[in-house]
Amino acid sequence: MTKEAQSKKSMCFWCNGRCRVLAKVQDNRLLGVEFESVPLSGTQELARFWVSPVQTCPRRAAAREIFHHPMRLSYPLKRVGERGEGRWERISWGQAMDEIAERLAQLRKEYGAETVATSRGTLRTTDEYRSRFMNLFGSPNMIGHSAICYGPRAVISKSVLGWFPYPFLSSKTKCIVLWGKHSSHSYLRMWEVLRRLKKQGDVKFICIDPRYTDSAEMSDLCLQLRPGTDSALAMGMINVIIQEGLYDKDFVANWCHGFSELKERAAEYPVEEVEAITWVPTDKIIQAARMCALTKPSAIIEGEGLEQLPNNGETLHARYILSAITGNIGTEGGELISGPHPNFINDREIEMEDALSAEQRQKQIGSDRFRLYAWPGNALIQKEQIRVWGKPSGCYAIDGQAHTPTAYRAMITGEPYAIKALITAASNPLIKSANTKLAYKALKSLDLHVVFDHWLTPTAAIADYVLPAACWLERPYIFNGANNSNILVGGERALPSRVDGEYDRRTDFEFWRELGVRLGQEKYWPWKTDEEVYDYRLAPLGYTFKEFMDNGGVHAVPIEYKNYERIGFGTPTGKVELASTILEKLDYDPLPKYIEPSESPISCPELAEKYPLILINGGRILPYYHSEHHQVDSFRRRRPDPVVQINPRTARELGIGEGDWVWIETPRGTTKLKCEYFEGIDPRVVHAEHGWWFSEEPEEEPWLHGCWTSNINVCTDDNPDSCNSMIGSWPLRTGLCKVYKCKQYK
C-alpha cells in the first residue's frame, strides 16, 4: 500500500552551506527537495544566515539524481585479489566490522595504537565520533585536508582573538573585503547575501584576488595581486592605517596587546616596496587601507585563497589584525565573536580528548614541527577558551590534526614510526592530496585500508574494504557553525539508511560505535542511535531531539555585541593579541611578516626559466564541490571538462587556442586540461581547476576512474619543507609551471 508523501526538515550536506530544506519522501523514495521558510524571532537574526536556503542551488535541483544514483555504494565490499584489480565480494556489515576490528587490534598490539590513522573529507561526516573512537583507541593520528580548508583560519583566529569570528553582515555593514573568496561558485548563501547588500547601494566592496572573478565585478576596488604575496599586502595596509592614524585608538589602547611591536614591524612595509612585491599599485593599496579603516562597520571575508598559501599563517594573522585595529571585532555589521552555545554538549565534549594520554599525544605525526596546528598549540588555545567561555570551540578533527604529508611519508618509510592502517571516511586522498604520486605510493604501502564513503572513488578503488556511508538524508544532524557558534540548527532523518533488498548503509555514529564496541570501548558508547546521542547532547537545553525539531529545529542565544567588555578575549592576555603570546610560547614569530614562497620567480629564478608561469588552483567550480559530484550526469553536462584559465595573450604566444587541450607541467608531474581564454588573469599566471576524476573511466589500475587524467594535484607540492611552519599547510597557489598544447587533443 502506497504511503502518503511526507515532508521532512532536513539539512543538506552536498556542500558546506548546511541549508535547511524540506525533503519530500514517499515509500522510501526521495521525490525532491524544496526550500523551507523557518520563522525566526528578533533575537535569532544571525540564525537566519544559517537557516535560509539558496534559491538557485544546482545541487538541490539534482537531489533525486544524486540520492538514487546507481553508483552509490549500497553494501559492504571486500577486496578480492590484488589492490586495484577492481574485484570485490559483497559481505555483511557484521563480517566487515569483525574482520576490520580484529586486524586493527593485531596492528595495535604489534606496532602501538599510533600505527592507525584516519582521514577526513569535506565535512560530510560527523567527525566528533571519529575523534571519540580514535582517542579511546589511543591514536593521535587524524589526517585530512583541513590544513588547507578552514583549519588555518580556525587556529590563527583563536590564537589572536580567542575565538573564531563570523562576518555578521547586515544592513548596517558599510564595507566588505572579499579576500581570496569566490562565493558565487563556493558559498552560494553568502553570495546571495552579498548581492542583496550590493543592491542596498551604500556598501563598499573590496576584492583581493589574483583573478578578476564575480567578486571583483561587484567591487568598488579590486586588488589583483601576485599569488602568495597577500601577507605583504596586508602588512602594507596595516602600515598605512597606523602611519595615518586611522586605527581605532580606543579599541587599540584598551583591547589590543602588542601594538607598539606591530607598529615597528609594519613600518618595514612601505607601500612602494609592497607594490614591487605584490604587483598592486601604491595608490590602490592606500585606497584599500583607508576604505577598510574609515568605512565602518566593515568585515573581511577570507576564503581558501588565503589558506592554501605557503605563508598562510602569517597572512591570516595580518588579516585578523586589520579587523582588530580598525575596531570591527564584536560590532553589529562587522565580525561577531559569539562564543559557544551554553546548553549544548558540543563536539569537543563528545570527543573525549582526555582519553588520549599525554604520552600518545606526543607521538602525533608532525606535532614536533607544525606545533600550532597540532596538540601543543591546541592545548594552549583550549586553555584560554575554557577560562573565558567555559568550553572550547572547533573540534579535534579540524584544528588538532597530524601532518598529512608527513603521515604519508611515514606510511612509506616507517619514519618516525610505521603507519600501517588508514580508515578513510568521506575523503578522496588520491584526488585531494597534493603530490598525488606520493599519496598513491603511501596508500599502496598500507597493511590495511578501509574506506567509508558514498561512492567508489579512485581512493576506494585501492582499498581493502569499502563500506557504504549514509548521506544527510539518511541521518539526523545538529549544526553549530563547526562548533564555533551559539546557534543550533537541526535536520531530521528523512529516509532510512537500510531498505531490505535495496541497500544497507551506516551513519558515521553507527560506524564508529560498532567498531569501537568490538575493540573494547562499549561502555563509552551507551547510545544506540544518532537520535539518542542528540537527546543526550540537547538535555541541558531541556529538549529531546524530536522535541527540538518539533519546536522548529533552531535555537539561538541572543546576540551580545562587544561581549569582550564583559569577559575579555579568550587569549592569555585577555586582549586581541596583535603580537601573539601563544605563537611566542611555541617558538614562532609573534608578529606577522611576509615570507617569499619557496617556489616562485623570485626565490627560484633558474627554475622559473624552465617553468615561467605561476600555477594557482583550488578555485571552486559550480556545480561540483571539491572532488564531489563528478559522477552526476546532469552536472557533467553542465560542466563536462576540466579547465585551465589562461590569459589570451599568453595562450596565443604559446600557440594555444581557446578549447585546446593542454599539458600543465611542473617539477612534480604533468596533467592535461582544456584551455579557457580568461582576460581576468595576469599573463604570468594560470589557474587550473581541481578535484577532477572520471567515473566513466575503468575502476581498475592503471585508470582508477581517471585519477591521473586531469588531476592537477599530480603537479602540486607537499614537501614538508615547503609547508607553512606553524600549520603545516601545503602550497597550492604559488608553484611554477609551463603549459603546452596537446597535439592529439582538440
N, C-alpha and C positions, 0 to 999 in steps of 0.2 A: 504493500500500500504506500503510495507516494505521500511523503510528509509535506506539510506546508512550508514554504520558504521562510527563512528567518534572517534577521539582521543582527550581526554580532559586532560589538565595539572592539575593533582590533587595532593593532599598531603595526604599521608597515615597516619592514626591515630591508627592503630592496634598495635602499641607500641609507645614509646615516641621518636622514631627516627625521625619522621617527614620527611620521604623520599619523594622527588618529583617523581611522577610516571605518566605514560600515561595510563589513563583508557580508554579501548576500549568499546564503548557503541553502542547499536542499539535497536531502538524501546523500550526504557525504560528498557532495559536489559543490565546487565554487561556481556561482553564477556570475559574479562580478564584484567589484569594489567601488563603493560610492563615497562621496565626501560626507563628512559628519560636521555638523554645526554644534559646537559644545558651548552651552551657556556658561558665562563666567561673571563673577562679581567684580566690583571695582578693585578689590584687594588682590585680584588674580590677573592684573593686566599683563604682567610678564609671562604668565602661563599661556596667554593667547598665542604668543610666538611659538611655543612648543606644540600646541594643540592644532592650530589652524592648518588644514591640508592645502596642498598645492593644486591649483585648478588644472594646470596644463601638464601634469607629470606623465610621461610616456610609460613609466613602469606600472603605474596604477592602471592605465588603459590595457596593459598586457597581462594583468594579474592572472586571468584564467589560463592563458597560454603558458605562463611560467609554472604555475602550480601543477597543472596537469600535463606538463611536458613529458614526452616519452623517455627522455634521457635522465629524468630524475631518478636518483637511487631509491630503491624500494625495499631491498632485503640485504642482509649482511653477505659479503663476498669474501672468500678466502683464496689467496693465490694458489694456482696450480702450475708447477714448473718454475722456470726462472723468472725473476723480476723483469717486467717489461715485455713479456710474451703475449700479454692480453688474454691469458687463460685463467678463468675463475670458476669456483664452485660455490653455489648458494648454500649457506649454512644457517642455523638458527642463531638467535641472539644469545641463548644460553651457551651454546658451544663456543661462539666467538668470544664472549666475555670470560668464560672459563679458561680458554687457551691463552688469551692475552694476559690475564691476571697471573696465570702460572708462569708465563715467560718473564713478566715484569718482576715477580718475586725472585726468580732464579738470577736475573741480572742484578737486582739489588743485593742479593747475598754474595754474588761473585765480585761486583765492582763498586758497591755502595749505591745509595739511593740517587746520588747526583749523576749517575750514568743515564738516567731517564730524563728526557726533556720533552716539553710540549711547545707547539707553535700555534699562535692565534692569528686570526684574519681581520676582517673589517667590521667588527662589532656586530656580526650576525649571531653571535653567541652570547650566553650569559656567563661571563668569564669568572665571576666570583666563585662559581662551583668548581671550575678547573683549578683555581688558586687553592681552594679548600682541600681538594684532593692532593695537590702537589705538596702543600705544606704538611699534611698528615703523612704523606708517603715519605717525605724527607728530602725532596729535591728542590733546590733554589733556581733551577734552570728552565724558566719560561722564556721563550723567544718569540719573535714575530716582527711585525713591521710598524709597531707603534713609535719606534725611534725616528721614523720619518713621517709620521702622521699623527698629530695630536699630542704625542708624548713629550716632544721638546717644549711645546707651549705650556704644557701642564707643569713640568718640573721647574722651568725658568720662572714662570709667573708665581709659583708657590714659594720659590726662593726669594723673589724680590718683593712680592705683595702679600705673601702668606695665604693666598687663595687664588683660584682661577677666576678671572673676571669675565663677565659676559657683556657684550655690547647691548645696552638697553636702548634700542632705537625707538624713538617716539616722536611725536610732533614737536617736541622741544629740542631734538637733535638739530644742530646747525652745521656740523662739519663731519664728514665721514671719509676716512682714509682706507682705501681698498689696497692692501699691500700683499701682492702675490696671490690675490683672490679672484677667481673667475667664477662667480656664483651662478651665472646663467647656465653653466654646464656642471656645476658641482652641488650647490646647496640651493635648490630651487625655491624653498620657502624664504630664505634670506633674499634671494633675487627679487621676489615679489614685494618684500618689504622695502627694498632699496628703490624699486621703480615707483612705489607709492610715495616715498619721501621725495623722489625727484620731481614728481608732479606737484608736490607741495610748493615748490618754487623758491623757497628760501633756504635750502640746504646746499652747502658747497661740497663737492666731491673731489677728492684727490686720488688718482690711480698711480700706483708704483709697481711696475712690471716690465720685464724685458719685451713683452709682446703688447701690441695695441689691441686689446680684447674688447668685448662688450662693456666691461667695466670702464675702460678708457673712453669709449664713445660717450658714456653718460657723464663723464667727469669734466669739471671746470679746469683741471690742471692734470697733465699726465707727465710723469717722470719715467722715461724709458731708459733703464739703466743697464750697464754691463752685468751679465749674470754673475752672481756671487759677491757683488760689491755693496749689498744692502746695508751692512753694518757701517761702512764708511759714510754712506749717505745719511743714515740715522745719526751718526755722531756729528756730521756736519750740520744737520738741522738743530741738534741739541746745542751746538756751539753758537749758532745764530741766535737762538732763543735766549741763551744765557747772556751773551755779549750785548744784546739789545735790551736786556731787562724785561723780556716778555713772559718770563715764568711766573707762576702763581706764588708770590713771595710769602703769603701767609701759610699756604699749604707746605711749601718747602721748609719754612722755618720751624713749623710745629710738627710736621708729619713725615719728614724725609731724613734719612741718615746718609751721610757721606757726600753732601752737596759740594763742599769745598774741593774734595778729591775729584768729583765729577767735573767740576769747572776746570780744574787743571788738566784733566785728561782730554776733555772736549776741545780745549784750546789747541791741541795737536792736530785738529782737523779744520783748518781754514777752508772756506768754500772753494777757493781757487784750486787747492790741492785735491779736494773731494771731486771736483769736476774732472780733473785729469784721471782719477781712479775710476769714476763711475760712468763717464760719458754724458752725465747730466749737466746742462748749462748752469752756471753760477746763479743766474737770475731766477731760474726755476727752483733751485734749492732754497734760496732765500724766500721766495714767494710761498713755497710749501711750508716752511718753518713758521712764517708769520701767520699763515692761514690756520695752521694747527693751534697756535697759541692764542690767537685773538678771536677766532670764530667758535664760540663756546655755547653750549657744551658740544664736545666732539668725541668721536670714538674711532679707534683704529681696529679694522677687521683684517687680520692676517690669515693667510692660508698656507698650504703645503709648499708654496713657492719659497717661503722662508725656512720651513722646517727641513727641506731637502738640500740645504746648502752645507758645505763642509764647515762653515763658521756660523752655523745656525744658533748655537748657544749665545754667542756674543751678539748676534743680530737681534735675537728676541729680547735679550737683556736691555739693549738700547731702545727697542720698540716700547717696552713697558715703562722705561724711564721717560720717554716722550709723553705718554699719557699721564704720568705722575706729576712731572714738573709743570705741566700746563693745567693741573687741577681738575682733571677729568675722571678721576677714580672715585667711585661711590656716588656719582651725581646722576640725577634723572636726565636721560638723554645722552649720558656718557657711558662709562663702563662700570657695571654693577658688581660688587662683591657681596654675594647673598649669604654665604655660609651654608651649612648643611641643613637638611630638614631634621628638626629636633626629635620627631616622633616616628622615625622610620629606621629600622635596623639596616644600615647601608652595606654596600659591598665590602668595605674594609672590615666591618664587624662580622661578616659571613666568612671571610677568607681564612680566619684562624691563623693569623701570622705568627702568633706566639707558639704554635705547634712546631714551627721550624726552629731548630736550635741555633744558637749563635755560631756553633762550630760549622753547621751546614750552610749558614748564610755566608760565611767567609769563603766557601767553595764556589760561590756563584761565578760562572764564567764571565770574565771581563770586569768584575767589580773592583779589582785592584787598579785598573787603568781608567775606566769610564765611570768614575765614582759617583757623580751626581745622579745619574740615571739608575744606579743600582742600589743595593742595600745601604751602603754608607750614607748617601745623600737622602735616601728615603727615610732613614731613621731620624736625621736631623730635621727634615721638613715636617714629619709627622709630630714630633715632639712639640713643636711650636703651635701647630694647628690644634692639637688636643688641648694645650694650655688655654688657647683663646676661645675655641669653638666647642670643645668637649669631645670632638671626634674629628678624624682626618678626612680628607677628600680623596678623589681618584680611586684607583684600585691597583693592586699589585700587578695585574695583567697588563696595565697600560704604562705605569710610570715606576716600575720597580724591576724591570726585566734584566735578564742576562744579555750579553752582547751577541747578537745573531751571527755576524761574520766570524767572530772568534769561536762560537759554538760549532759552526760548520767545519772550521779547521780542526777542532778537537775530534769531530767525528772521523776525519780523515787520518790525522796524525797520532791521536791519543794523547796530545799535549794541550793543556797541563794535565789532563787525565782523559780517559776514554768516555765518550758519549756513545752508548750502544743502542739506545732506543729513542724513538721520537713518536709522539702522538700529535698528529696534525689535525686541528679542529677548525673547520671552516676557513681554511687557508690554502693557498696555492703557491708554495715557495718557488717552484720551477718557473713561474711567470713573474712573481712579485719580487723575488730576491735579486739584488744586484749581483753581477758576475755569475750568470746562470750556469756556466760550465762548472764552477767550483761547487755551487749548490747541488747540482746534479751528482757530482762525484761524492759529495757528503751524504746525500740521501741513499745512494747506492752502497755506501760503506756500512750502513746500519745493520745490526743484527735483527732488529725488529722495527718496522714502520707501520703504524696504524693511522688510517685516515678516516675521520668522522666528518662527513660533508653531505651537501645536497646533490652533488654531481660527481661523475667520474672524470676528474680533471687530469691534466698532464701529470700533476704530482701524484694523484691517486693511482695512475697507471703503473707506477713503480713501487707501490706499497705491498705489504703482505696481507693486510686486512683492510677492506673498505666497508665502512658502516654508514647506513643512511640516517641523516640528521633530519629532525622535524624542522620545518620553517616557521616563520612568525604566525602563520595562520593555524598552526597545529600546537600552539603553546600560549600560555598567558605570559604577561610581562609587565613590569613597572619600571618606568624610565625616570631618572632624576638627574639628567644632564651629565652622564658619565660620573655620577657621584659627586658632582661639584655644585649642585643646585638645591635650593629648598623647595622645589616644585616636584610633585609626584604626578605622573601621568600613566594610567594603566591601559592595558589592552587585554581582552579576554581571548580564550581559545575559541576559534571559530569552527574548526574541523578536527576530527580525531586524528591522531598520528598513526593509528593502526586500523586498518579495514581488512577483514578476512578476505583472502583471495586477491587482494589488490596491492597492499603494501604494509610494511611493518617498520616504522621509524621510531626513534627515540629523541626526546628533548635533551638539551645539554645537561640539565639536572639529573635526568634519569641515567644518562650515560655515565657521568662521573660518579653518581651514587652507586650504581650497580658494580662498577669497577672497584670503588672504594670498599664496599661491603665484602667483596671477595678477597681483599687484601688487608683485612683486619680492622677496618675503620667503622664498622657497623654502628657503634654507639654514638658516633659523631654525625650520623645521618638518620635522625629519628623520624624524618618526614618521608612519606611515600610518594607524594605527588608535588608538582610545581605549585599547585594551589595551596597545599598545606604549608609549604615554605613561605609563601606570601602571607598566609594567615599569621604565621609567627612574626614575620617582619613588620606587619601592619598593626600588631597587637598594641604597641604603645600609643597608636593613634585611635584605638578603640574600634577598629574595623576588622572583619574578616575580608578576604579578597573579594568574595561575592558581594558583601555589603559595600565595599569600596566602589566596585563597578556599578552597583545599583544606584549609588549616590552620584553618579556622573563619571567616576574614574579619574578625577582630577582633584588635587589638594595642593594649595599654595600658601605658604606663610606670608603674611603681609610684608610688603617691601619696606625696608628701613634704609633710607639714604644716609650716607656719611656715617654708617654704623661704627666706623673707626673712632669717632669722637667719644663713643661709649666704651668700646672694648679694645681699641688699638688694632694693629695689624698682626697677623699670625706669623711674625718673624722674631728672631731673637731680640731685636731692639724694640719691637712693638711698633715700628715705623716702616714705611716703604724704604727698602734698602737699596738706594742707588749704588752704594758700594756694599756688596753682599757679604755679610759675615759667614753665611753658610758656604759660599764658594771659597772664602778665605780659609775656613776650617778644613776644607777638602783639598787645600793647596792649589787652588786655581786663582787666577787674577780676579779680584773682587769687582773690577770695573770692566765694562765692555770695551772692545777695541776692534780694529779691522785687521784681519789676517788674510793675506792673499791666498786664494785656493791653491792647493798643491799641484793641480794640473790646470794651467791657464797660459795664455800667450805671454803673460808677464813672468810667471815662475818657471815656465818651460819653453823658452824661445826656440830652442833647437827642435823640440818635439813639435812645436807649432808650425815649423816649416813643412813637416810631413802631414800634419793634421791641422790645417789652417782655420777650421771653423769651430766655434763653441757650440757644443751639443747640450740642449736642455730637453728634458722630458718630464712627464708626470702631469701635464695639463689634463684636466678632466674632459671627457667626451660623452655627451648625451648620445644615445640613451644608456650607455654602459655605466658601470660603477666599478672602478679599478679593473680587475680582470674578470668581473662577473657579467653574466648575461650574454656572452658572445655566442652561445648556442641557441639563442632565441631567434627564430626565423624572422619575425617582424622587425626586430632590431637590426638584424644583418641586412635586411632590405633597405632600411633607412640609412645605415652606415656600413657598407659592405667591406671596405678595405681600410687597412692601417695607413695613416697619412703622416708624412713629414712636411712641415711648413718651411718653405724656402723663399727668401726674397727673390722676386723675378729677375733682378739684375744679376744676382749670384747664380741663379739657375741657368740663365742664358749664357753666362761666361763659361759654365761647365757643360754646355751643350745639352741641357736637360729641359724638356718641355713639360708643360702642365699635363699631369696624368701619367707621366712616365714612371715606371718602376725604377727605383734607385737603390744602390748599396750604400749603407752607412757603415763606415769602418772606423774603429778606434784601436788602440793598442791591445784591447782585450778580445775583440771579435768583430764579426760582420753580420748584419742582418738587412733585410730588404723591406722597404715601404714605398708608398706611392706619393709622388711629388704633388704638392698643392702650392701654387703660387700664392704668396701672402705678403702684401705690402707692409703689413704691420709688424714686421720683424727686421731687425738690423741686418744688413748684408753679411755681417761677420758671424751671425748666429743662425742656427736651425733648431726647430722644435719637432721632436718625434713623439707620436702617441705611444702610450704604454698599455700594458695589460693584454696584448693580443695573443690569442691561440685560436685554433680552428677545430671545432668539434667534428667537422666533416672529414678531417684527415684521419688516417688509421690510428687506433689506440696503441698498437704495439710499436716497439722500437724498430727503426730509428725515428719514427714520426712523432709519437707521443702527443697526438692531437695537435700537431703543428707547433710544438713547443719551441722549435728552433727557427721557424719560418720568418716571422716578423716580430720577434720578441726583442725589444730594444734593450732589455737587461742583459742580453748577451754581450752588449757593448759597454756596460757600466762597471764602475769600480767599487769594490767593497774592502779594499786593503785597509786593515785597522790603522795603518799609519796615515791614511787619508781621511779617516773618520774624525768627527768632532771630538776633541779631547775630553769634554765634560760629559757628553751624552752618548757618544759612540755612533751618531747618525752617519750614514754613508752618503757621499756626494752624488746627486742625480742631476744637478743643474749647472755644472761647471766644467765638464770634461771636454776634451778636444777630439775632433773627428774630421774625416774627409767624406765627401759624397760624390758618387759617380754613377752613371747610367747603367742599368741592367740591360744589356743589348737584347736578351731573349724575351724581355717582358715589355708589353705595350698595352 
